C-alpha cells in the first residue's frame, strides 16, 4: 500500500495504461489534488482518491485504472 509521504508536489499521475492524468499539486486528507495548471487536468483542480493509487515509481504516481476511467470519475474541486 502506498503511503501519503511517498507522493510529492509535481509528480506525474498516470493511468494504468500509462496515459497522463495530471500532476500532483498536494494532498488533502485522503485525496490527491491535481494542479490546475496542467492541460491534462483540464486547467481545473481535480481530486483523485488515494484508493486509486496502485504504486509510486520514480516521479510517477500510477493509478489502478486507465486515464479515461480516472477522468470519468474524478471530482472537480469546488
N, C-alpha and C positions, 0 to 999 in steps of 0.2 A: 504494500500500500504506500502510495506517495504521501510524503509529509509536506505540510504547507511551507516549511522553511526551505524546501528544495526549489520552490518556484520564486523567481525574481522578476523585477521590472525589466521590460524589453525582450523577454524570452518570446520566441515564436510559438504560437499554439497551432498545432496541425491535427487534422483528422486522421483516422486510422488508415485512410487512403493516401496520406502524405499531403493532402490539399491544405493550403493556407487558410486558417480560420481567423487569425488576428495576432495581436501582440499583447502581452501582459502589461497592464497599467499597474495594478496592485491587487492584493487580496482583500476581500471584505467578508469577514466571517468565514463561511464555508464555500465561498464563490470566488472565482477569478473575474475581475473587471478588466475587460479588454480596452485598449487605448482607442479613443475615438479618432485619433489622427492616423488611421490606417484604412486604406481603401478596402482591404479585405473585410473589415468590420463595418463597412458602410458609413464611415465617418460619424458613428454614434457609439456611446458606451454600451456594451452588451455584457451580460453576466453569464458565466459558464460555471455550473456546479462542480465542485471538486470530485463528486462521484463519477463524473465523466472522464476524469484523468486516468489514463492507463499506466503511463510511465513518464519519466523525465530522462532524456538522453542529451547530454551536452547542453546546448542552449535551446532545446526544443521540448515543449510540453505536448505529449502525444495523447489524443483522446481515444476513447473506446468506441467511437462512432465516426462515420465519414464526415467530411467537410460539409456536405449538403445536409446531412441529418442534424449536425450540430447547429447549422444556421437556421434550420427549420424550427428548432426547439429552444434556441437561446432566448433569454429575456432581455428586453431593452431596459436600460436603467432609466427610471423616471426622474 
